[in-house]
Amino acid sequence: MSQNQSLSTQEVADILHVSKSTIYDLIRRGEIHSYKIGRKVRFTQDDVDAYIARSRHEHSTRPVQRIDTHSTLLTPKQNEPPELIIAGQDVVLDILANYLQQEGVNAGRTYLSGFEGLLALYQGHIHVAACHLFDGEDYNASFVRSLMPGVPAVLVNLSYRTMGFYVRKGNPKHITGWQDLSREDITVLNRRVGSSARIALDLKLKELGLSPARLPGYDRIMSSHLTMAAAIAAGDADLALGTERISRQIDGIDFIPLMQERFDLVIKKEMLEAEPVRKLLGILNSPVFRREAAHFSGNDYRDLGKIIMEV
């Protein structure tokens, strides 16, 4: 598989538990985004997750705008600029944006990593950044201080998620934990610089005294947890670090839990009294949203909507 592996029509059909013909119907109706490589139709994980979120909220008053922020130095012009742009890659954020739409807030979504999201928040291009960045001791606070110097902010909890290794079904290499990264017979897949999985992996390699250059597959960059899991199932590598939820979507892999990460929303303190943010916090603390989010993702929402700390 290539480094920028995409999803085929059959893979998307398997994820959604529908036929390939249904997927083609969704494409024709414009209900799921796709692109072509030659004659082949391909999808990204964002395309699939966005379709799932939209399909659960067909009664939204207007569609959530998808904001393209490949560069955090530029923001595209919109005819009707969103009142609240949320950055992050978890599908629950799409559900949250749809709830905001129902509350009359013109919400936008951009699919930046946590690292990129904090930079975009600092530069004023977005309003809320979701992140789960581990510094070796705690999550998010040190990154907010470093990437948003002098800007008071709050961390509002979204969930806790289990991170671990994807391995092939049956675990043929008998992988049990981080120490297996030192084995010469183990190959890995990786995420791009700035992603939480990449940062966590780099920290563990440093802790173990291992050079990334000596880790087979370290430079094979995958576009998402979903594409990594699919590649592991196909036998392209022995392990990859990702979230437990994705492991339930791909046949042919097992999951080895390693750590629990805290997933927070970062909001500038000056924005807390703004009406869109007040509505966002109200949604997070509503029993209806909690039930739906927990049912959909299976993450731990014990502190959902709670201000974890001020930074």
C-alpha positions in Angstrom: 0.0 0.0 0.0 1.1 3.5 -0.7 1.9 6.0 2.1 -1.2 8.0 1.2 -3.5 5.1 1.2 -7.1 5.8 0.5 -10.3 3.7 0.9 -11.8 1.8 -2.0 -15.5 1.6 -2.6 -15.6 -1.9 -1.2 -13.8 -0.9 2.0 -16.3 2.0 2.5 -19.2 -0.4 1.8 -17.8 -2.8 4.4 -17.5 0.0 7.0 -21.0 1.2 6.4 -22.4 -2.4 6.1 -24.0 -1.7 2.7 -23.5 -2.8 -0.9 -21.1 -1.2 -3.4 -24.1 -0.1 -5.4 -25.4 1.8 -2.4 -22.1 3.6 -2.2 -22.3 4.6 -5.9 -25.9 5.9 -5.3 -24.6 8.0 -2.4 -21.9 9.5 -4.6 -24.5 10.3 -7.4 -26.7 12.0 -4.9 -23.8 14.0 -3.5 -24.3 12.5 0.0 -20.7 11.2 0.4 -17.6 12.9 -0.9 -15.1 11.0 -3.1 -12.4 11.5 -5.6 -10.9 9.6 -8.5 -7.5 8.2 -9.3 -7.8 7.4 -13.0 -11.1 5.4 -13.2 -11.0 4.3 -9.6 -13.2 6.0 -7.0 -11.5 6.6 -3.7 -12.4 8.0 -0.3 -10.7 9.4 2.8 -11.6 8.6 6.4 -12.9 12.2 6.8 -15.3 11.6 3.9 -16.7 8.5 5.6 -16.8 10.0 9.1 -18.5 13.2 7.8 -21.2 11.1 6.0 -21.9 9.1 9.1 -22.3 12.2 11.2 -24.5 13.9 8.6 -26.7 10.8 8.2 -27.4 10.8 12.0 -28.5 14.5 11.8 -30.5 14.8 8.6 -32.9 17.2 10.4 -30.2 19.9 10.8 -31.4 23.3 9.8 -28.4 23.9 7.4 -25.3 21.9 6.5 -22.1 22.3 8.5 -19.5 24.1 6.4 -16.3 22.2 5.9 -13.4 24.6 6.2 -10.2 23.8 4.2 -7.2 24.9 6.3 -4.4 22.9 4.8 -2.2 25.9 5.8 -2.8 27.5 9.1 -1.5 30.8 7.6 -4.5 31.2 5.3 -8.3 31.0 5.7 -10.6 30.7 2.7 -13.2 33.3 2.0 -16.8 32.2 2.7 -20.0 33.9 1.5 -21.3 33.4 5.1 -18.4 33.0 7.5 -19.1 30.5 10.2 -19.6 31.9 13.7 -17.7 29.0 15.3 -15.1 26.9 13.5 -14.1 23.7 15.3 -10.8 22.0 14.4 -10.1 18.3 15.1 -10.3 14.8 13.5 -12.8 12.9 15.7 -16.2 12.3 14.2 -17.9 13.3 17.4 -16.9 16.8 16.5 -19.0 16.6 13.4 -22.0 15.5 15.6 -21.2 18.5 17.9 -21.2 20.9 14.9 -24.6 19.5 13.8 -26.0 20.1 17.2 -24.8 23.7 17.0 -26.5 24.1 13.7 -29.8 23.0 15.3 -29.2 25.7 18.0 -28.9 28.3 15.3 -25.1 28.6 15.3 -23.5 28.7 11.8 -20.8 26.2 12.6 -17.8 25.2 10.5 -15.4 22.2 10.7 -11.8 21.8 9.7 -9.8 18.5 10.1 -6.5 19.7 11.5 -4.3 17.7 13.9 -4.1 18.9 17.5 -0.8 20.6 16.9 -2.0 22.4 13.8 -5.3 23.3 15.5 -3.5 25.0 18.3 -1.5 27.1 15.9 -4.6 28.0 13.9 -6.4 29.0 17.2 -3.4 31.2 18.2 -3.5 32.9 14.8 -7.2 33.5 15.1 -8.3 31.3 12.1 -10.5 29.0 14.2 -12.4 29.2 17.5 -12.1 25.8 19.1 -9.2 23.3 18.7 -9.6 19.6 19.8 -6.3 18.0 20.9 -4.9 15.0 22.7 -1.2 15.8 22.8 1.0 14.0 25.3 4.2 15.5 26.7 5.3 12.4 28.6 3.4 13.4 31.8 0.1 15.1 31.0 -2.1 16.0 28.1 -2.4 19.3 26.2 -1.6 22.0 28.8 2.1 22.3 28.0 1.4 22.4 24.2 -1.1 25.2 24.8 1.4 27.2 26.7 4.1 26.7 24.0 2.0 27.1 20.9 -0.3 29.9 22.3 2.1 32.0 24.4 0.5 34.6 26.5 -3.0 33.7 25.5 -5.3 32.6 28.4 -7.3 29.5 27.5 -9.4 26.8 29.0 -9.3 23.0 28.4 -12.8 21.6 28.2 -12.9 17.8 28.3 -14.5 15.9 25.4 -13.6 12.3 26.3 -10.9 9.8 27.2 -9.8 7.4 24.5 -7.8 4.2 24.6 -4.7 4.1 22.5 -2.8 1.0 21.6 -1.2 -1.1 18.8 -3.1 -2.5 15.8 -1.7 -5.9 15.0 -2.8 -8.6 12.6 -5.6 -10.9 13.7 -4.2 -13.6 16.0 -1.1 -11.5 16.7 1.3 -13.7 14.8 4.3 -11.7 16.1 3.2 -12.1 19.7 3.4 -8.3 20.3 2.6 -7.3 23.9 3.7 -3.7 24.4 6.1 -0.8 23.8 9.2 -3.0 24.3 8.5 -4.8 21.1 9.5 -1.7 19.2 13.1 -2.7 19.9 12.7 -6.0 18.0 14.5 -6.4 14.7 11.6 -8.4 13.2 9.0 -5.7 13.7 7.9 -3.2 11.1 5.6 -0.2 11.8 3.5 2.4 10.2 3.4 6.0 11.3 1.3 9.2 11.2 2.5 12.6 10.0 4.5 15.1 12.2 2.2 16.9 14.7 -0.3 14.1 15.1 -0.9 12.8 18.6 0.0 9.2 17.6 3.4 10.4 16.1 4.2 12.5 19.2 3.3 9.6 21.6 5.4 7.2 19.5 8.4 9.6 19.4 8.3 10.0 23.2 8.3 6.2 23.8 11.2 5.7 21.4 13.2 8.3 23.3 12.2 6.7 26.6 13.4 3.3 25.3 16.6 4.8 23.9 15.6 3.8 20.3 16.5 5.7 17.2 13.6 6.3 14.9 16.0 5.8 12.0 16.5 2.2 13.0 12.8 1.4 13.3 11.6 -0.3 10.0 8.6 1.6 8.6 8.9 4.7 10.7 8.9 6.9 7.6 5.8 5.2 6.1 3.2 7.9 6.8 -0.5 7.0 6.7 -3.3 9.5 6.4 -5.5 8.3 9.2 -5.9 5.6 11.9 -8.4 3.9 9.6 -5.9 3.6 6.8 -3.2 2.3 9.2 -5.5 -0.3 10.6 -6.5 -1.5 7.1 -2.8 -1.7 6.1 -2.0 -3.8 9.2 -4.9 -6.1 8.4 -3.5 -6.5 4.8 -0.1 -7.4 6.2 1.8 -4.3 5.1 3.4 -3.9 8.6 3.3 -5.6 12.0 2.0 -2.8 14.2 0.7 0.8 14.3 -0.4 3.1 17.1 -4.1 4.2 17.0 -7.4 4.4 18.8 -9.5 1.5 20.0 -12.6 2.7 18.2 -11.1 2.4 14.7 -10.0 -1.2 15.6 -13.7 -2.1 15.8 -14.3 -1.0 12.2 -11.7 -3.2 10.5 -11.8 -6.9 10.3 -8.5 -8.8 10.4 -6.8 -6.9 13.3 -6.5 -7.2 17.0 -6.0 -4.3 19.4 -3.4 -4.1 22.3 -4.4 -1.3 24.7 -1.4 0.7 26.0 -2.6 4.1 27.3 -5.6 6.3 27.9 -5.4 9.7 26.4 -7.4 12.8 27.4 -9.2 14.5 24.5 -9.9 18.2 25.2 -11.3 21.2 23.5 -9.1 24.3 23.7 -11.0 27.6 23.8 -9.6 31.1 24.3 -10.8 32.4 27.7 -12.0 35.6 26.1 -14.5 33.6 24.1 -16.3 31.9 27.0 -19.0 34.5 27.2 -19.6 34.6 23.4 -23.1 33.2 22.5 -21.8 30.4 20.2 -19.4 29.1 22.8 -22.1 29.3 25.5 -24.3 27.2 23.3 -21.4 24.7 22.6 -20.8 24.3 26.4 -24.5 23.8 26.9 -24.6 21.0 24.3 -21.6 19.3 25.8 -23.3 19.2 29.2 -26.7 18.0 27.9 -27.7 14.4 28.6 -28.9 13.9 25.0 -25.5 14.8 23.5 -23.7 12.6 26.0 -25.9 9.6 25.2 -25.5 10.0 21.5 -21.7 10.6 21.6 -21.2 7.6 23.9 -23.4 5.3 21.8 -21.6 6.3 18.6 -17.9 6.2 19.6 -17.7 4.1 22.8 -15.2 6.5 24.4 -15.3 7.4 28.1 -17.3 10.6 28.6 -17.1 10.9 32.4 -15.8 14.5 32.2 -17.6 15.7 29.1 -18.1 19.4 29.2 -16.0 19.9 32.3 -13.4 22.6 32.4 -10.3 20.6 33.2 -8.1 23.6 33.8 -7.2 27.2 32.8 -3.9 27.6 31.0 
